[in-house]
Amino acid sequence: MTSLTAATPAPTRTYADHGRPAWRRLLLTREMAIIFLLIVVVAVASVVVPKFATPVTMGYLLFDITPLLFIALAMAPVMITGDIDLSVGSMVGLSSVTVGLCSQAGLGIPVAMLVALLVGAVGGAVNGLLITRIGLPALAVTIGTLALYRGIAVGLLGTTAITTFDKWWTTLIKSKIGTTGVPTVMILFVVLLAAFTIMLHFTPFGRGVFAIGLSKDAAVFSGVNAERTRLILFVLSGLMAALAGIYYALYYTSARGDNATGMELQVIAAVVLGGVSVFGGRGALHGVIAGVVLIGVLSKALQLVNITSDVVSIITGVLLVLSVIAGSVMNWVQSRRVKPAQASTQKQTS
C-alpha cells in the first residue's frame, strides 16, 4: 500500500481563472470591454460630431458628470455587497437645499458644506440601520427614503429656489486647471478615487465587501463583520451624495428641492454598465468610471447634434440591458469551462 501511494503522482489542481495567462485576466474583462467601447465612441464622436474634440466641450462634459462620478464611487461597493441605494438622487436634492438654506441664513459656505455632509451621513446611516439592524431589504428601504428625502427637500423650499451664493466659491467650483479645460474639482475627484480604490481593492475591508457579495454567510463565518461593513458603505453613499449636492448647488447656483431628480437611475446604470454585478460579488472602480464617462460622452455628443435627452435615455437603457446580458453570457461560458476542469480533477483523484 505504501509503495503504491508513493508511486502515484499527486493530482494537479486546476484553477479555471488564475490558470489563464495574465494578459487574458487583465484584458478580457467586462471592465476593459467598456473602456474599449468608450475609446471607440470618443474616436467616432471626435470625427463625426462638430466641436466635440475641443477643450471647451471636454471641460463641460467633465463638469456635467462630476456628480455622477462622486456618487458612483460609493454606489459601486454598495452594489458589490448585493445591496442598492436608490435614495442618492433625493439626497443630492436635500443636501443642495441644505447648502442654500444655510447660505441664506448668513452662514459661510464651509459651514454650509459641513452641515450638508452631516445631513448626508445621517441619511446614509438611517438607510444602513434599517437594513442591517432591523433586517429590511435595501430595495424597499431606499425606495422609501427616496420619497422621504425628496419630500423633505421640496417641503423646505417649496417651488422656490435659492440662487445667491458666495461668488468666490461658485467661481472656484467653475474654475479650470490652466488652459487644459479640466475642471479644478477633478483634483478632489482623483483624491477620492485613490482613496476608494485603496479601500476597495487593497484592504481587508475591501476583501470583506466582495466576500459579502459572494456569500454573506461565508463572509461572516470567515470573520467579516457584514452588518458593520454594510452600514459603513451606506454612510459613505450618503456622504458622497451630499458632496454631489454641494457641487450641484454651487455649480448651477441653484438650490431646489427637485435637483437631481432621477440621478439615482443614471448612477446605477453607469455602475452596472461598468461591470458591477447586480447580484453582488464582482466589480472594479476603473470599469465604473468608464461607465460614467461613456454615458456622459454619449449624452454630450448627441446634445451637440441636437438630439433630445429621451434618445440618450433609450441608448443608456439598451447599453444597460446588453451589459447585463453580456455578464450572464460570460458567467455561463466560464461555468462551462470550469465543469470540464473539475471533472478532470475528480477523475484524476479517483
N, C-alpha and C positions, 0 to 999 in steps of 0.2 A: 504493500500500500504506500509506504514511504517513498519507494523508488519511483512508483508511478506518478505520484504527486510532484516529485522533483523533476521528472522528465516532461511533464505537461507544462507548456508555457502559459503564463498568466494572461487572461483575456485582456485585450486592448480596449480601453474606454473610448467611446466615440461621442464627441460633442458637436452637435449639428451647427451651432452658431460659431463657437470660438475655433472650430476646426477650419473655418474658411480663411482664405488669405486676408491680410489686414486691409488691403485696398478695397476688397469687396465689403468688409464690415463697415468701412468708413464711407464709401461712395454709394453703395447700393442700398440706400435707406430712403424712407419717405421724406425725411428732412432734406436730404440732398436733392431729391426729385423736385421738391418745392423750390429750393434755391436755383436749380437749373431752369425751372419754369419761369421764375422771376427774372433771371438773366435774359431769357428769350423774350419775355413780354417787354422788358425795358428796351432791348435792342430793336424790336419791331416798332414800339411806340416812338423811339427816337428818330426812326426813319420816316414813319408814316404820319405821325401827329405833328403839326407845325408848333414850334416853340416849346416842345416838350423837353428836349435835352438842353435846357438852359439853367444856369444857377438860380434864376428867379423862380422858375417852376419847381425845381427840386427843393428850394427853400420853403415854398408854400406847401409842397407835399409833406415835408417833414413836420411843419407846423400843424398840419391837419391831422396827422396820425399820432402825434405825441400823446394825447390822452389814451388812445388805444394801446400804445406801447407800454405806458405806465401800468395800466390795468392788466394787460396780458402777462406781465412779469409775475404777478401774484395769482392770476387765474390759472396759469399752467400747473403749478404744483397742487392747487386745489383739485383740479380735474385729474391729475395723476393719481391722487388718492382714491378716485372714484366718486368724489363729491362734485358739486357745481354751485356757483354763486350767481344767481340771476338778479341780485339786488344792486349790482355795481353801478348801473346806469342811474338808478334813483339816488344812490349815494353821491354820485357826481353832482346831480342837481341840488341835493341837500347841502353839500359842502360848499358849493358855489354861492348858494343863498346865505350860508353862514358867514362867508367872507364878506359878502355885500352888506349884510346887516351890521357886522362888527365895524366895517369901514364907515358905514353911515352913522354909527353911534360915536364916531370920533376915535376909535381905537386904531392904532397903527396896523399896517399890513402884516408885519411879523407876528403881532399878537393875534390878528385875524387868522393867519395861517395855522398857528398853534391850536386855536380853538377848533378850526375846521378839521385838523388832523385828529384832535381828540374826539370829535363827533364821529369821524370815520372809524377810529379804533373801537369806540363804544358800539357802533352799529355792527362792525365785524364780530365783536365779542358776543353780542346778542345772538347773531346767527350761529356762531360756534357753540355757545352754551346750549341753545335749544337743540342743536344737532347732536352734540357729544354727551351732554349731561342728561337730557330728557329722552334722547334717542329718536327724535323725529327725523324723517328723511330730508336731506338737504334740498331736494327739488321743491317740496311743499313749503319748507320754512322760507326759502329765499324768494319764492313767488309771493308769499305773504308779506315779507319785508320789502319787496319791490314796491308793492302797493302802499305799504305803511310809510316808507321813507319818502316816496314821491308825494304822498298825501300831506306829510308834514311840510315838505318844501313848498308845495303850492299853497298850503294853508298859511304859511308865514308871510308870503308876499302877494298871494292872490294872483291877479293878472298883471301886476306892475313889475317893473324891472329896475334894478339899481345899476346905473351906468357911470357913476362917478367914482373913480379910484385914484389913488396917488399916482401921478403921472410918471414918477421915477420908476415905479415897479412895473407899470404897463409897458414903458419903454424898454426896460430890461428884459421882460418876457418876449418882446418882439424883436430884440436885437439879434444880430448875426455875428459869426466869428469872421472878422475881417471882410474880405471880398469873396469868401468861399460860398456864401449863400447858406451856409449851415447854421441853423438856429443855435444860439448860445445855450438854450435849455437842453440841447443834446449832450452837453457835458454832464449834466445831472443824470440824464438817462444812462449814459455809459457807466457812470459810477454805480448806479443802481443795478444795471445789467451785470456788472462784475460781481457785485455782492450776491445777487440771486443765483448767478451761475456757480459761484463757490459754495453757497449754501446747498443748492440742489444736487450738484454733481460731484462735490469733493468733501463732503462732511458726513458723519454718521447720521445726522438729522435728515439729510437728503436721501441717504440709502433707506432710512425708515419710511420716507414718503413713498418711494417706489414699492417698498415691501408691503405697505398698507394697500396700495392699489392692486397688487398681485393677489394678496390674500391677507385680510385683516387678522384672521385667527392665527395664521402662521407668523405674522409680524409680531403679534402680542406674545406668542409662545417663544419667539426668539429674543424678547426683551424690549421691543419697541413700545413706548407709551403712545398708543394710537390716538387716544382721545386728546391728550395734550398736544400732540403734533397737529391734529386736525384743527383744534381750537386756535393754535398759533397761526396756522395758514389762513383761517377766516379773518383773524385780526389784521394780518398783513394785507389781505384782499381789501378790507375796509380802509386801511391806511392808504393804499395805492389809489383806490377810487377817490378818496378825499384829496389826494395830491393832484389827481386829474381834474377834480372840481376846482381847486385853487387855480390851476393853469387855465381852465376854461373861463373862469370869471375874469381873470386879468388879461388874457389874450384877446378875448372877444369883448372886453369891457362891458359885460352884461351878466348880472346875477338874476336868474329867473328860476322859478320852480320847475319849469318844464325843460330845463337844459339837459342835453344828452339823452333825451327820450329814445329808447331803442338801442342805445350803445351797447348794452349787455349782449345783444344778439350778434353785433359786429365782432365783439371781442371773442365770444365763444366760437364763431365761425372761423376767425383767424387762428385761434388756438388749435382747433381740430384740424383745420387745413394744414397747419404747421407740423402735424404728426402726433399730437397728443391723442391717445386712445380714449374714446368715450367711455370705455369700460374700466379705465384706470390702469396703472402699472407701467405705462410707457409714454415717453415724450422727451424732448430736449429743447432748450431755450433757443438755440440757433434756428431751429425749424419754426418755432413760434414767431420769432421776429421776422423771419422771411414771409410767413403767412400774413402778418400785419402789413408789411411793406407791399406785398403783392396786391392785397385788396386796395391799399392806398394808391398804388400805381395805376391799377385798372380804373379806379374812380376818377383820378386826375386826368388820365388820358381821354376817357370818354367825356369828361366835362369839357375838355378843350375842343372837342369836335361836336359840342352842343347836343350830347345825348343825355337824357334825363337820368336822375338817380334811380328811378324804378328799374331801368335796364341794368344798372350796376348791382342792384339787389338780386335780380334774376341771375346774373352771371355768378355772383358770390354764392348764391344758393346751389347752382349747378356744380360749381367747384367743390362746395362742401359735400354734396351728395357723392360726387365722384371720389372725393378723398376718403370718405367712409367706406365706399365700395372697394376702393383700392386697398385699404387697410385689411378688410375682410379677406380679399383675394390673397394678399401676401401672407396672412396668417394661415390660410388654407394650404398654400403652397409649402410653407415652412413645416406645417404638420405632416404633410405628405412625405417630405424629405426626412423628417425625424423618425417616422414609423419604420421605414426600412432599416435605418441605422440601429434603432432599438431592437428590432427583430434579429439583426445580425449579431448584436452583442449578446442577446439572450441565447442564441444558437451556439455561439462560441462558449458561453458559460456552461450550458448544459452538456 
